[in-house]
């Protein structure tokens, strides 16, 4: 048995024990009308959740650039990092990644509102 299967089995056992001890009811044990109502509510909330996820991705993409710049500046400072500073290869890779994120944010803004 793999580690993930073993952990999954243990998690299921723990969840079942908690449900049994606290007498939680399963969704499948609820009456049909309650299940249908819950399904309708989750389906009606789906477009809003989809919009929220897209908005969160845009905000994360925008915030990533200044945060990456700050991290790179701090990581390059021997005064701040002491003996734990990053090497030349990581500096180059970090600045390339920051530049790619900047380009992605600029392209996102340039193409926003065009197409689907």
C-alpha positions as CSV (number, residue, x, y, z in Angstrom):
1,X,0.0,0.0,0.0
2,X,1.4,3.4,-0.9
3,X,1.9,6.2,1.6
4,X,-0.8,8.3,0.1
5,X,-3.3,5.5,0.1
6,X,-2.4,4.7,3.7
7,X,-2.8,8.3,4.8
8,X,-6.1,8.6,2.8
9,X,-7.4,5.5,4.6
10,X,-6.4,6.8,8.0
11,X,-8.0,10.2,7.2
12,X,-11.3,8.5,6.2
13,X,-11.2,6.4,9.4
14,X,-10.7,9.5,11.5
15,X,-13.4,11.4,9.7
16,X,-15.8,8.5,10.2
17,X,-15.0,8.4,13.9
18,X,-15.5,12.1,14.3
19,X,-18.9,11.9,12.5
20,X,-19.9,9.0,14.6
21,X,-18.9,10.6,17.9
22,X,-20.5,13.9,17.2
23,X,-23.5,12.4,15.4
24,X,-23.1,14.4,12.2
25,X,-25.4,13.5,9.4
26,X,-24.1,12.7,6.0
27,X,-25.4,14.5,3.0
28,X,-26.5,11.2,1.6
29,X,-28.6,10.6,4.7
30,X,-30.6,13.8,4.3
31,X,-34.0,13.8,2.7
32,X,-34.2,14.1,-1.1
33,X,-35.7,17.6,-1.0
34,X,-32.9,18.9,1.2
35,X,-30.3,17.4,-1.1
36,X,-32.0,18.9,-4.2
37,X,-32.1,22.3,-2.5
38,X,-28.4,22.0,-1.6
39,X,-27.6,21.1,-5.2
40,X,-29.6,24.0,-6.6
41,X,-27.8,26.4,-4.2
42,X,-24.4,25.1,-5.1
43,X,-25.1,25.3,-8.9
44,X,-26.4,28.9,-8.6
45,X,-23.3,29.9,-6.7
46,X,-21.0,28.3,-9.3
47,X,-20.7,31.3,-11.7
48,X,-20.0,33.7,-8.9
49,X,-17.3,31.4,-7.6
50,X,-15.8,31.1,-11.0
51,X,-15.7,34.9,-11.3
52,X,-14.1,35.2,-7.9
53,X,-11.4,32.7,-8.8
54,X,-10.6,34.6,-11.9
55,X,-10.5,37.9,-10.0
56,X,-8.2,36.3,-7.3
57,X,-5.9,35.0,-10.0
58,X,-5.6,38.5,-11.5
59,X,-4.9,40.1,-8.2
60,X,-2.3,37.5,-7.4
61,X,-0.6,38.0,-10.7
62,X,-0.5,41.8,-10.1
63,X,0.8,41.5,-6.5
64,X,3.4,38.9,-7.4
65,X,5.7,41.3,-9.3
66,X,6.4,43.8,-6.5
67,X,6.7,41.0,-4.0
68,X,9.2,39.1,-6.2
69,X,11.2,42.3,-6.6
70,X,11.3,42.9,-2.8
71,X,12.3,39.3,-2.2
72,X,15.1,39.5,-4.8
73,X,16.4,42.7,-3.3
74,X,16.4,41.3,0.2
75,X,17.9,38.0,-0.9
76,X,20.7,39.9,-2.7
77,X,21.7,41.9,0.4
78,X,24.6,40.4,2.3
79,X,23.8,42.8,5.2
80,X,20.3,41.2,5.6
81,X,21.1,37.6,4.6
82,X,24.5,37.2,6.2
83,X,26.1,33.9,5.2
84,X,22.8,32.6,3.8
85,X,22.6,34.8,0.7
86,X,21.8,33.4,-2.7
87,X,24.4,32.6,-5.4
88,X,24.8,34.0,-8.8
89,X,22.7,31.3,-10.5
90,X,19.7,31.9,-8.2
91,X,20.0,35.6,-8.7
92,X,19.9,35.3,-12.4
93,X,17.0,32.8,-12.3
94,X,15.1,34.9,-9.7
95,X,15.4,38.1,-11.8
96,X,14.4,36.2,-15.0
97,X,11.3,34.8,-13.2
98,X,10.4,38.3,-11.9
99,X,10.8,39.7,-15.4
100,X,8.5,37.0,-16.9
101,X,5.9,37.8,-14.2
102,X,6.1,41.5,-15.1
103,X,5.7,40.7,-18.8
104,X,2.7,38.5,-18.0
105,X,1.1,41.2,-16.0
106,X,1.6,43.8,-18.8
107,X,0.3,41.4,-21.4
108,X,-2.7,40.7,-19.2
109,X,-3.5,44.4,-18.9
110,X,-2.9,45.0,-22.6
111,X,-5.3,42.2,-23.6
112,X,-7.9,42.8,-20.9
113,X,-11.4,43.2,-22.3
114,X,-10.4,41.8,-25.8
115,X,-11.9,38.5,-26.9
116,X,-13.6,36.0,-24.6
